Amino acid sequence: AFAPTAQADLAEMKRVYVKPDFRRYGIARALAQKIISEAAQAGYRRIAISTWGHNTRAIVLYEQLGFAPVSPFKEHPSQGLVYLGRELSFA
């Protein structure tokens, strides 16, 4: 799932979560790739996500999918969030 942000060309990837018993099967990667594709098809030029800094597995996955650190794209009351984003291609 993704949602619009205050920046017209930026979609936020939302709550990609796989229950522990179903991890390590590529489900999170497949979900993220589908969300990235859907956001591009919807006309967004960029996509971003926030996750907790201690969520190292997710951060590695997002980096493998082309995400890199970006400036915060929303206000959040909690500290410790990592913001990642990437450009979308229109193939």
N, C-alpha and C positions, 0 to 999 in steps of 0.2 A: 504494500500500500504506500501511496505517496500523497502529499498534500501541498497546496500552494504555500508560498511564503510571502513576506512583504516585498521581496524582490521578484518582479514579474517573470523573469526567465529562470528562476530557481525553484525546483521542487525539493521537498524534504522527504526522504525515505523514512517511513515510520515503523517502529516496533517489529523489526525482523527478529523473531524468536522461535527457537526450536526446542521442544522439551528435551531434557537430558537423555531419555531413553532412545531418542531418535537422532541424536547428534552423531557426527562422523560418517554420515551417509551422503553428504553433498546437498542436503536439503536447503540449508541456509544459502549456499552459493546459488542454487537454482532459483530460489525465491528472489534473491537480490538481483540476479541477472534479468529475471522477468520484470521486476519493478523498474530497473534501469531502462529496459526496452520500452515498457509502457509509458514511462515519463517522456522519453524521446518521441514516441509516436504522438503523445499529447501536445508536443510542440515546445517542451522545455529545452533550454540550451545547457542547463547545468542541473546537477542533483547533489544533495548533501545529506549527511546524517550526523547525529550526535550520539555518542555512547560514553559509558563510564570509562575512565582511564584504566581501571583495573581489568576491563574486559578485553584482555590481550588477544584472545582467539578471534574475536570479532574484528578488532583493529587489523590484525594480520590478513583476515579474509578481505576486508574492504581495501586494504593496500594492494592485494593481489588483483582486485577488480579495478584498479586504477585510481582509487581515492588517495588524496593527499591532504595534509592539514590545511584548513582554511580558517578565516576569521569567523567568530560566532555569527550566525545568521538569525539568531533569535535570543530573546532574554530568557534566562532560566535562573531560578533562585538558588539552585545548588551549585557548589563548586565541584570541580573534578570531572566535568564533561570534556570530552575530546570532540572537536568538530572536524569532519572530513568531507571533501567534496571532489567532484570531477566534472569535466565537460562531457556532454552527450554527443554522440555522433548520429547522423541521420542517413544511415545506409539503407 
